[in-house]
């Protein structure tokens, strides 16, 4: 079962069970592109994303969120509007 949550005011977390890293990157990039297209006529919007996978990146929920956040910050530091 997949799950979406808002851990922060301007953040969205997707828990994609049974999805490998390639699948998670595909979903995150597709989501990023769809949001950007959807709101392009209303505002200059960029969407950045960070992906972390269990158990390769972390073995606890807290550490998994931390690793995803690090990937998100790396995406923003790289200029934004990308998924890392």
Secondary structure, 3 states (H helix, E strand, C coil): CCEEEEEECCEEEEECCCCCHHHHHHHHHHHHHHHHHHHCCCCCCCCCECCCCECCCECCHHHHHHHHHHHHHHHHHCCCCCEC
